[in-house]
Amino acid sequence: MEWLVKQVHELAHVPLVAWMHESTFNPEFVPALEAFDGIAFVSEWQRRINQSHMHPHWRHAVLRMP
């Protein structure tokens, strides 16, 4: 999976933003891939519990309803 994300990132020439649909990053099943430019979380709680897994270059946002 990581090789595919890297290839898409290299070929797309646009920022690659992941939507965090799982509750937490898990190296085995939901790795925090370096190739992402950013991540979208569904809650502030989810952003907080994943803070230690985030890469320094990632931009991040919490999706909110208006």
C-alpha positions in Angstrom: 0.0 0.0 0.0 2.8 2.5 0.9 4.4 2.1 -2.5 1.1 2.9 -4.2 0.6 6.1 -2.2 4.2 7.2 -3.0 3.6 6.6 -6.7 0.3 8.5 -6.7 2.0 11.4 -4.8 4.8 11.5 -7.3 2.6 11.4 -10.4 -0.3 13.6 -9.3 1.7 16.8 -8.7 -1.0 17.9 -6.2 -1.1 17.8 -2.4 -2.1 14.4 -1.1 -4.6 14.6 1.8 -5.8 11.6 3.6 -9.1 11.3 5.4 -8.7 9.5 8.7 -11.7 7.2 8.8 -10.2 4.9 11.6 -10.0 6.2 15.2 -6.2 5.9 15.5 -3.1 5.2 13.4 -1.8 1.7 13.7 1.5 0.8 12.0 0.1 -2.6 10.9 -3.3 -1.6 9.5 -3.4 2.2 9.2 0.1 3.6 8.9 0.9 7.3 9.1 2.5 7.5 5.7 5.2 10.1 5.0 3.9 10.6 1.5 0.8 12.4 2.7 0.8 16.2 2.7 -2.0 16.4 5.1 -4.8 14.7 7.0 -8.4 15.4 7.6 -9.9 14.2 10.9 -13.6 13.8 11.8 -13.3 15.0 15.3 -11.0 17.0 17.7 -10.7 13.9 19.8 -9.4 11.9 16.9 -6.8 14.7 16.1 -5.6 14.7 19.7 -5.1 11.0 20.1 -3.2 10.8 16.8 -1.0 13.8 17.5 2.0 11.7 18.3 1.8 9.9 14.9 1.6 13.0 12.8 4.6 14.0 10.6 5.9 17.5 11.0 5.2 18.5 7.4 1.5 17.4 7.5 -1.2 20.0 7.5 -4.3 18.9 9.3 -7.9 19.9 9.8 -10.9 18.6 11.7 -14.0 18.3 9.4 -16.9 20.2 10.9 -20.6 20.7 10.0 -21.6 24.3 9.7 
